[in-house]
């Protein structure tokens, strides 16, 4: 592993530890701080980042093969995990549990760790490919998982009426709550702006960039605060399993599909596999906080997977050297 990536990992752990220490010291009310930080990230900082990113995507430079090679197996993994968990859900389980766990095994830390990793290992060419996929990362995964969780929430409280009426109302509620959503709405607005061909005004771009820069530190501090509030007791086993799926199953599925079906080799193959091999991203916790479901487990999965990435990343690089 390169020194740049290793330093990034240490910095991530340090900021999480700062959040944990601040909450444990009593200077922050852990539960209150967690809610405030989560709300700020979900309603202010993340929407700004998503709108700006989506509005600036250069679709003409998108390599369709790279996009397909990453997102097809990733979405298949999401559906498989979501379906398996939903079919096994017990009576007292929260409606959002399958979606929260599905995003945990699929959403990687593509910015904090992924960008320096791609740049350090593959230079500007590799970084450009990485950013191509990252530009669609939140757009695709958060939109799909938001639709799934909103469908489950609507289905959990079916409105009165006949079967056909209930179905139509459930679908209408799902569509409304999916679109009028602090993650999906800025993405759709960004796409509309992108299609218009207009450049973002300099002032608006600067404001959005400033707000977007807060996503990383706020989310990392939130992880530490959540760990202080919820702890890892009772969550470590499930979190470790989710981390194992994220670090092993996800990149293996992308490697097999990208190499055998799409026919990628060399740097493009390495980029999509390493993107899948990244540890759980902090957006998974924001998602869990939004739906008040498994935040402790998700926080633990982020920490466990980030620690384990120090070992798994060199292994995937060795595998790519042999197969690529």
C-alpha positions in Angstrom: 0.0 0.0 0.0 1.3 3.4 -0.9 2.4 5.9 1.8 -0.2 8.4 0.6 -3.1 6.0 1.1 -1.7 4.8 4.5 -1.6 8.4 5.7 -5.1 8.9 4.5 -6.2 5.9 6.5 -4.5 7.2 9.6 -6.1 10.6 9.2 -9.6 9.0 8.9 -9.0 7.0 12.1 -7.8 10.2 13.9 -10.8 12.3 12.9 -13.2 9.4 14.0 -11.3 9.2 17.3 -11.7 13.0 17.8 -15.4 12.7 17.3 -15.5 9.7 19.7 -13.4 11.6 22.3 -15.5 14.7 22.1 -18.7 12.7 22.7 -17.2 10.6 25.5 -15.9 13.7 27.3 -19.4 15.0 27.8 -18.7 18.2 25.8 -21.1 16.9 23.3 -24.4 15.2 24.2 -23.8 12.1 22.1 -27.4 11.4 21.1 -28.1 15.1 20.5 -24.8 15.7 18.6 -25.5 12.6 16.5 -28.9 13.9 15.4 -27.6 17.4 14.7 -24.6 16.3 12.7 -26.7 13.8 10.8 -29.3 16.3 10.0 -26.7 18.9 8.9 -25.0 16.4 6.6 -28.2 15.0 5.2 -30.1 18.3 4.6 -27.3 20.8 3.8 -23.8 19.4 3.0 -24.6 16.2 1.1 -27.3 17.8 -1.1 -24.8 20.5 -2.1 -22.1 18.0 -2.9 -24.5 15.8 -4.9 -26.0 18.7 -6.9 -22.6 20.1 -7.8 -21.1 16.7 -8.7 -24.1 15.7 -10.9 -24.3 19.1 -12.6 -20.6 18.9 -13.6 -20.5 15.3 -14.9 -19.1 15.2 -18.4 -21.3 12.5 -20.0 -19.4 12.7 -23.3 -16.2 11.4 -21.6 -18.0 8.5 -19.8 -16.5 5.1 -20.7 -19.7 3.0 -20.9 -17.8 -0.3 -20.5 -16.2 0.9 -17.2 -19.6 2.1 -15.9 -21.3 -1.1 -16.8 -18.5 -3.3 -15.4 -18.9 -1.6 -12.0 -22.6 -0.9 -11.6 -24.1 -4.1 -13.0 -22.5 -6.5 -10.4 -22.8 -3.8 -7.7 -26.6 -3.5 -8.2 -27.0 -7.3 -8.4 -25.2 -7.5 -5.0 -27.6 -4.8 -3.6 -30.6 -6.7 -4.8 -29.4 -10.1 -3.6 -28.6 -8.8 -0.1 -31.7 -6.7 0.1 -34.0 -9.6 -1.1 -32.3 -12.2 1.2 -32.6 -9.9 4.3 -36.2 -8.9 3.5 -37.2 -12.6 3.1 -35.7 -13.4 6.5 -36.9 -10.3 8.4 -38.5 -11.1 11.7 -41.7 -9.6 13.1 -40.0 -6.8 15.1 -37.4 -5.8 12.4 -37.4 -2.2 11.2 -38.7 -1.8 7.7 -35.4 -0.1 6.6 -33.1 -2.8 7.8 -32.6 -4.6 4.5 -31.9 -1.4 2.7 -29.5 -0.1 5.3 -27.5 -3.3 5.3 -27.6 -3.4 1.5 -26.0 0.0 1.2 -23.4 -0.9 3.8 -22.1 -3.8 1.6 -22.2 -1.8 -1.7 -21.3 1.9 -0.9 -17.5 2.4 -0.7 -15.3 5.2 0.5 -14.7 6.4 -3.1 -13.5 9.9 -2.2 -11.4 9.9 1.0 -9.6 6.7 0.2 -10.5 5.9 -3.4 -9.2 9.2 -5.0 -5.7 9.1 -3.4 -5.5 5.4 -4.1 -6.3 5.7 -7.8 -4.0 8.7 -8.1 -1.1 7.1 -6.3 -1.3 3.8 -8.2 -2.4 4.8 -11.7 -1.7 8.5 -12.1 -4.0 10.9 -14.0 -5.3 8.4 -16.4 -6.5 6.1 -13.6 -7.8 8.9 -11.6 -9.9 10.1 -14.5 -11.5 6.7 -14.8 -12.1 6.5 -11.1 -13.8 9.9 -11.1 -15.9 8.9 -14.0 -17.5 6.1 -11.9 -17.5 8.2 -8.7 -19.6 10.8 -10.5 -22.4 8.3 -10.8 -21.7 6.5 -7.5 -24.2 8.4 -5.3 -26.6 9.1 -8.1 -27.1 5.4 -8.8 -26.8 3.6 -5.4 -28.5 6.2 -3.2 -31.4 6.6 -5.7 -32.0 2.8 -5.9 -31.7 2.2 -2.2 -33.9 5.2 -1.3 -36.6 3.9 -3.6 -36.3 0.4 -1.9 -36.5 1.8 1.6 -39.4 4.2 0.8 -41.3 1.3 -0.8 -40.8 -0.8 2.4 -41.8 2.0 4.7 -45.0 2.7 2.6 -45.7 -1.0 2.6 -45.2 -1.3 6.3 -48.2 1.1 6.9 -50.6 0.3 4.0 -53.5 2.7 3.6 -57.1 1.7 4.0 -58.9 0.5 0.9 -59.1 -2.4 -1.5 -56.1 -4.3 -2.7 -55.7 -2.3 -6.0 -56.2 1.0 -4.1 -53.6 0.0 -1.5 -51.1 -0.9 -4.3 -51.6 2.4 -6.1 -51.3 4.5 -2.9 -48.2 2.6 -1.9 -46.6 3.2 -5.2 -47.6 6.9 -5.2 -46.2 7.3 -1.7 -43.0 5.6 -2.7 -42.5 7.8 -5.8 -43.3 11.0 -3.9 -41.0 10.2 -0.9 -38.2 9.0 -3.3 -38.3 12.1 -5.4 -38.9 14.7 -2.7 -35.9 13.5 -0.8 -32.7 15.4 0.3 -30.5 12.9 -1.6 -32.5 12.2 -4.8 -33.9 15.7 -5.4 -30.5 17.4 -5.7 -29.3 14.7 -7.9 -32.3 15.1 -10.3 -31.9 18.9 -10.1 -28.2 18.5 -11.0 -29.0 16.3 -13.9 -31.5 18.9 -15.2 -28.9 21.6 -14.9 -26.4 19.4 -16.6 -28.7 18.7 -19.6 -29.4 22.4 -19.9 -25.7 22.9 -20.9 -25.4 26.0 -18.6 -22.3 26.4 -16.5 -22.8 26.9 -12.8 -22.4 30.6 -11.9 -19.1 31.3 -10.1 -20.7 32.3 -6.9 -23.1 29.4 -6.8 -20.3 27.0 -7.6 -18.1 28.4 -4.8 -20.9 28.1 -2.3 -21.7 24.5 -3.3 -18.0 23.6 -3.2 -17.6 25.1 0.3 -20.6 23.2 1.6 -19.5 20.0 -0.1 -16.1 20.1 1.5 -17.8 19.7 4.9 -19.2 16.3 4.0 -16.0 14.4 4.8 -15.1 15.8 8.2 -18.7 16.0 9.4 -19.4 12.4 8.5 -16.1 11.2 10.1 -16.9 13.0 13.3 -20.4 11.6 13.2 -19.0 8.1 13.0 -17.0 8.7 16.2 -20.0 10.3 18.0 -22.2 7.3 17.0 -19.6 4.8 18.2 -19.5 6.7 21.6 -23.3 6.6 21.8 -24.1 3.1 20.6 -20.8 1.3 21.2 -20.0 -1.9 19.4 -21.6 -4.4 21.8 -24.1 -6.5 20.0 -23.1 -5.0 16.6 -19.6 -6.4 16.0 -20.6 -9.7 14.6 -23.1 -8.4 12.1 -20.8 -5.5 11.2 -17.9 -7.8 10.6 -20.0 -9.9 8.2 -21.1 -6.8 6.3 -17.5 -5.6 6.1 -16.4 -9.1 4.8 -19.0 -8.9 2.1 -17.9 -5.4 1.2 -14.2 -6.2 1.1 -14.3 -9.7 -0.5 -17.6 -10.5 -2.2 -18.2 -7.1 -3.8 -14.8 -6.8 -5.5 -14.8 -10.5 -6.5 -18.2 -10.0 -8.2 -16.9 -6.9 -10.1 -13.7 -8.7 -11.1 -15.6 -11.7 -12.5 -18.1 -9.6 -14.4 -15.6 -7.0 -15.7 -13.0 -9.5 -16.8 -15.2 -12.3 -18.1 -18.3 -10.5 -19.4 -17.2 -6.9 -20.3 -13.6 -7.9 -21.2 -11.8 -5.2 -19.3 -8.1 -5.5 -18.7 -5.2 -3.3 -17.4 -5.9 -0.1 -15.7 -9.7 0.0 -16.3 -10.1 -3.4 -14.7 -7.9 -2.4 -11.8 -9.9 0.8 -11.2 -13.4 -0.9 -11.0 -12.1 -3.8 -8.9 -10.4 -1.5 -6.4 -13.4 0.8 -6.3 -15.5 -2.2 -5.3 -12.8 -3.3 -2.8 -12.9 0.0 -0.8 -14.1 0.0 2.8 -17.7 1.1 3.7 -18.3 4.8 3.0 -19.7 7.3 5.5 -22.8 7.8 3.3 -24.0 4.4 4.6 -24.1 5.9 8.1 -25.9 9.0 6.9 -28.5 6.7 5.3 -28.8 4.7 8.5 -29.2 7.9 10.6 -31.8 9.2 8.2 -34.0 6.2 8.8 -33.0 5.7 12.4 -32.1 2.1 11.7 -28.9 0.2 12.7 -26.6 3.3 13.1 -24.4 1.5 15.6 -23.9 -1.5 13.4 -23.2 0.7 10.4 -20.6 2.8 12.3 -18.9 -0.4 13.4 -18.9 -1.8 9.9 -17.2 1.4 8.6 -14.5 1.2 11.2 -13.9 -2.6 10.9 -13.8 -2.4 7.1 -11.4 0.5 7.1 -9.1 -1.3 9.5 -9.3 -4.5 7.4 -8.6 -2.6 4.2 -5.0 -2.2 5.2 -4.7 -6.0 4.7 -7.2 -6.6 1.9 -6.0 -3.8 -0.4 -2.5 -5.4 -1.1 -4.2 -8.8 -1.6 -6.5 -7.3 -4.3 -3.5 -5.6 -6.0 -1.7 -8.9 -6.1 -4.8 -10.6 -7.6 -5.0 -7.9 -10.2 -1.4 -8.3 -11.1 -2.0 -12.0 -11.9 -5.4 -11.6 -13.7 -5.1 -8.1 -15.2 
